[in-house]
Amino acid sequence: MDRVKQKAVILIGLVAVLIILFVVYLTSPSRLEKVEIVEKYYPHFSDGKAVGFKTNEVIDVTETEEGSNCAMKFNNGKTLEIDCDRYLTYKIDETVYITSDGKQVKEIRRKR
């Protein structure tokens, strides 16, 4: 009977570890999201504003030493700031995978 209890305790411990790892995975802020680019925003006269390419909508963006940031709006409702030079080749209506941190895109790519 002791062997059965010992195996049960080990099994319960392993299941608990698995549940904890699953919860950590689900709550991780840097998960890859599959989204579609809806709009791209470009700096407007280095005044902390960016203008939408299709809609001409004006939004506030962070100013950097090089000037203001660019931004992208995605079909998940988020508008995130991006590095203008690094992500210039991505197009509106293109499906991409992103990792974000707050209001900034950490990584964007075409393939998972």
Secondary structure by P-SEA (a helix, b strand, c coil): caaaaaaaaaaaaaaaaaaaaaaaaaaccbbbbbbbbcbbbbbcccccbbbbccccbbbbbbbccccccccccccccbbbbccccccccccccccccccccccccccccccc
